[in-house]
Amino acid sequence: MGIGRVVLVTGGGRGIGRVISLAFAEPETAVVVNYRSDATSAESAVSEVRGRGGDGFLCQADVTEYQAVREMIEKTVGRYGKIDVLVNNAGGNRDGFLAMMSAEDWNSVMDTNLKGVFHCCKAVSRHMMAERRGAIVNVSSLSGITGLPGQTNYAAAKGGVNAFTRALAQELASFGIRVNAVAPGLVESDIASAMRPEHRDRLLANIPLRRMGKPEEVASVVRFLASDDASYITGEIIKVTGGI
């Protein structure tokens, strides 16, 4: 099987990341599933990618460590010769009101959600620049646009991702590389499950479509932004929020 496209999804073994990985699973496409610690879920995702006709490849790396990210990128390029699409999905939250938030909770969320995006984009950009083509899709959040109580760290990190996306899109456009972000609202996920019930219910009441989104509805937008159908879209933050 020849490989036409190579897609790297960080945090691609579980949750929304897993669904994104599977959205790209098809013949002639290699899907590199990155994970930090949950090897079992990542291996399962790779197996399912292969079951759908794609070439699944497992790659462990903590996105908060630049050297680990660089080695992951080099390993992928060494195996396939290129990376066509980078999906920065790895993330996490440690919600709490600012007055009671520890520096550890602040730093952990910033490191994973924002610094991780910086590391991955920095490591992959030179390869994409050499190819003079590529697509980067960052998974952001509605919290980074509107701000949500109890999520000052998460909102700051995702707001940073949005600004980073717009700036990097300007830098890389002349190389034929597009950079966009998807900002989900309330979506069925581990993060939504971890929310305080009253917080989740309050958000749900404000969604015009009156339901949570499905991970597949986020993944389809990610896939679109990575495709040639979105060839004239860059520097955009696409909200997937049910109208909130």
C-alpha positions in Angstrom: 0.0 0.0 0.0 1.4 3.4 -1.0 1.1 6.2 1.5 -0.4 9.4 0.1 -0.9 11.3 3.2 0.7 11.3 6.7 -1.4 12.6 9.6 0.0 13.0 13.2 -2.6 13.4 16.0 -1.3 14.2 19.4 -3.3 12.7 22.3 -4.8 10.5 19.5 -5.4 7.4 21.6 -8.5 8.3 23.5 -11.4 10.7 23.8 -11.8 13.2 21.0 -8.3 12.5 19.8 -9.1 8.9 19.1 -12.2 9.9 17.1 -10.0 12.3 15.1 -7.5 9.6 14.5 -10.2 7.3 13.1 -11.6 10.1 11.0 -8.4 10.0 8.9 -8.2 6.2 8.8 -8.5 5.1 5.2 -6.3 3.4 2.5 -3.1 5.2 1.5 -3.2 7.3 4.7 -0.8 6.9 7.6 -2.2 8.0 11.0 0.4 8.5 13.7 -1.2 8.1 17.0 0.7 10.0 19.8 0.1 9.2 23.4 1.8 10.2 26.7 1.0 7.3 29.1 -2.1 5.3 28.1 -0.4 2.8 25.7 -3.4 0.4 25.8 -5.9 2.9 24.4 -3.4 4.2 21.8 -2.6 0.6 20.7 -6.3 0.0 20.4 -6.7 3.1 18.2 -3.9 2.1 16.0 -5.4 -1.3 15.6 -8.7 0.2 14.5 -7.0 2.6 12.1 -5.4 -0.5 10.4 -8.8 -2.2 10.5 -10.2 0.6 8.4 -7.5 0.3 5.8 -5.1 2.9 7.0 -1.5 2.5 8.2 -1.5 3.1 11.9 1.7 4.0 13.7 2.1 4.3 17.5 4.4 7.0 18.9 4.9 7.8 22.6 5.9 11.4 23.5 5.1 13.9 26.2 4.2 17.1 24.3 5.4 19.2 27.2 9.0 18.0 26.5 10.5 19.5 23.3 13.2 16.8 22.9 10.6 14.1 23.0 8.4 15.9 20.5 11.4 16.4 18.2 12.3 12.8 18.3 8.6 11.8 17.5 8.6 14.1 14.5 12.0 12.8 13.3 10.8 9.2 13.8 7.7 9.9 11.7 9.6 11.6 8.9 12.2 8.9 9.0 9.4 6.3 8.5 7.2 8.0 6.0 9.4 10.8 4.5 7.0 13.6 5.5 4.2 14.9 7.6 1.3 16.3 5.8 -1.1 17.1 8.6 -0.5 17.9 12.3 -3.5 17.8 14.7 -2.6 19.3 18.0 -5.2 17.6 20.2 -3.3 16.7 23.4 -4.7 18.6 26.3 -6.1 18.5 29.8 -7.8 20.6 32.4 -7.5 21.2 36.2 -10.5 23.3 36.9 -10.9 25.5 40.0 -11.5 29.0 41.1 -8.4 31.2 40.8 -8.2 32.1 44.4 -7.7 28.5 45.3 -5.7 27.4 42.2 -2.2 26.1 42.8 0.7 27.1 40.7 1.0 23.5 39.7 -2.5 23.4 38.4 -1.8 26.6 36.4 1.5 25.4 35.0 0.3 21.9 34.1 -2.6 23.2 32.0 -0.5 25.8 30.3 2.3 23.4 29.6 0.1 20.7 28.0 -2.4 22.9 26.2 -0.2 25.8 25.0 3.4 24.9 25.3 2.7 21.5 23.8 1.2 23.2 20.7 4.3 25.4 20.4 6.6 22.3 20.7 4.8 20.3 18.0 4.4 23.2 15.6 8.1 24.2 16.0 9.3 20.7 15.4 7.0 20.0 12.4 7.2 23.4 10.7 10.7 23.0 9.2 9.7 19.7 7.5 6.5 21.3 6.1 8.4 24.4 5.0 10.8 22.2 3.1 7.9 20.5 1.4 6.2 23.9 0.9 2.8 22.4 1.9 1.0 21.1 5.0 -1.9 21.7 7.3 -1.9 22.3 11.0 -5.2 22.0 13.0 -5.1 23.0 16.7 -7.9 21.8 18.9 -8.9 24.8 21.0 -12.1 25.4 23.1 -15.0 27.7 23.5 -13.4 28.5 26.9 -10.6 30.2 25.0 -13.0 32.6 23.3 -15.7 33.4 25.9 -13.9 32.4 29.2 -15.7 30.1 31.6 -15.7 30.4 35.4 -13.4 27.9 37.2 -11.3 27.7 34.1 -8.9 30.6 34.1 -5.9 28.4 33.4 -7.7 26.5 30.6 -9.2 29.6 29.1 -5.8 31.4 29.1 -4.1 28.4 27.5 -6.8 27.9 24.8 -7.0 31.7 24.2 -3.2 31.5 23.7 -3.7 28.7 21.2 -6.2 30.9 19.2 -3.8 33.8 19.1 -0.9 31.5 18.3 -2.9 30.0 15.5 -3.6 33.3 13.9 0.0 34.5 14.1 1.5 31.2 12.9 -0.9 31.2 9.9 0.6 34.5 8.9 4.1 33.2 9.2 3.6 30.0 7.2 1.2 31.1 4.5 4.0 31.9 2.0 5.2 28.3 2.4 1.8 26.9 1.4 1.1 25.8 5.0 -2.3 26.5 6.5 -2.9 26.8 10.2 -6.4 26.7 11.7 -8.1 25.8 15.0 -11.3 24.1 16.0 -13.0 25.4 19.2 -15.5 22.9 20.5 -18.1 23.8 23.0 -19.7 21.3 25.3 -18.8 17.9 23.8 -19.2 14.4 25.1 -15.7 13.8 26.4 -13.6 13.1 29.5 -13.3 16.8 30.2 -17.1 17.3 30.0 -17.6 14.3 32.3 -15.2 15.9 34.8 -17.1 19.2 35.0 -19.2 20.0 38.0 -22.8 18.9 37.2 -24.2 22.3 37.9 -21.6 23.9 35.6 -22.3 21.4 32.8 -26.1 21.9 33.2 -25.7 25.7 33.0 -23.8 25.4 29.8 -26.3 22.9 28.3 -29.2 25.3 29.0 -27.5 28.0 26.9 -26.9 25.8 23.8 -29.6 26.6 21.2 -29.4 23.1 19.8 -30.2 21.8 23.3 -27.6 19.0 23.4 -23.9 18.3 23.8 -21.9 17.8 20.7 -20.5 14.5 19.6 -16.7 13.9 19.2 -17.4 12.8 15.6 -18.9 16.3 14.9 -15.6 17.9 16.0 -13.5 15.3 14.1 -15.4 16.0 10.8 -14.4 19.7 11.1 -10.8 18.9 11.8 -10.7 16.6 8.8 -12.3 19.3 6.6 -9.7 21.9 7.7 -6.9 19.4 6.9 -8.3 18.7 3.4 -7.9 20.4 0.1 -11.5 21.4 0.4 -10.3 24.0 2.9 -7.4 25.1 0.7 -8.3 28.8 1.0 -8.9 28.8 4.8 -6.1 29.8 7.2 -5.8 31.6 10.4 -9.4 30.8 11.4 -10.9 29.6 14.7 -14.0 27.5 13.8 -16.5 27.1 16.6 -18.3 23.8 17.0 -20.7 24.8 19.8 -24.3 24.1 18.8 -24.8 27.9 18.5 -23.8 28.9 22.0 
